[in-house]
Amino acid sequence: MIVTTTPTVQGREISGYLGIVTGEVIVGANLFRDIFASITDLVGGRSGKYEEVLARARREAIAEMKEEAMKLGGNAVVGVDLDYEVLGQNGSMLMVSCSGTAVVLG
């Protein structure tokens, strides 16, 4: 399945629009608190653990969105938007959400 942030797929015609599809993943609690604490020790560096968690959450959200598109009969999702939000009283959870339009490519 093609997933793209663009409104069209180059060289392919959209023969049907099936509606908005979404995917959301919330990752939480102590892991993020520990990661944020360790980040304060890294000046100008990168946190591999944090990046791994973000990448996994993003992959899961996109997979959920693709599954929803397939259930509608789509073979692509266009106009995809990814969003990251910190949730919880102490910012202890992260939500990764994505949305796009399920389409049928001819």
N, C-alpha and C positions, 0 to 999 in steps of 0.2 A: 504494500500500500504506500502510495506517495503521500508524504506529509510535508507541506511547505508553508512558509510565512507569506508567500506571494499570493495574489488573488487569482492567478491563473497558473497553468502548467505549460511551459513553453513547448510548442509543437503538438499539444493535445487540446482537443475541444471538450469543453464541459457540456455534457448532454443532459444533465439533470442536477438540480440542487435539492438536497435531502433535509437540510436543516442544520442548526447549530449542535455541535457535539462538544463535550467537556471531559476533562479528567482532573481529579484532585487527589493529592496525597499529602497527608500531614505526618511529619516526622517529629518525634518529640523527646521530650523531657530531659533527663540528666545528660544525655550525650551532648546536646547543644550547649548546656551550661558549662560542661567540661571543655568543650571545644572553644567557646568564647573566652574562657579563662586562659586557655593556653595561647590563644591568639594575641593576647596582650603582651606575651613574652616575645612574640615574633615581630620584630620591627622591619617592615619592608619585605617580609617573607611570606610564604604561602603555607596554608594548612592542608596537608594531603588528606587527612581524615575528613575535614569539613568538605572538601571538594568531592570526595567519594560519596558522602551522604547526599550532597546536592545532586550529583550526577545520577545516583540511584533513584532518588525521588523524582527527578525530571523524566527518566526513562519510564518509570512506573506510571506517571501521570499521562505521558504520551501514549503508552500502551493501552491505558484505560480509554482514552479518547478514540484511538484507532478501533478498539473493540466495539465501542458504541457506533462508530461510523459503519463498520461491517454489518452490524445488526440491522442498520437501516438500508443496507444494500449498496453502500458506497465502496468505491475503490480508491478514493483519495480524500484528503482533508486539506483545504486551502485556507489562506488567511489566518494561519495559526498564530496565537499570541500566548506567550509564557509569562507568568507572573509569580513573584515570590513574596510572601507575607510572613512576618513574625507574629505569632499568636501567644496567648497565655498571659497570666498576670506578670510573670517575670521575663517574658519573651522566650520562654523555654521550648516553644514549638515552632516549627517552620512549615508553612503550607506552600506547596508548589501546585499551581493550577495552570491548565492550558485550555484553550477553546479555539474552535475553528468551524468551518462549514464543510459538512460531509457532501461530497459530490460524486457523480458518476462521470468518468472520463470515457469519451467515445473512441 
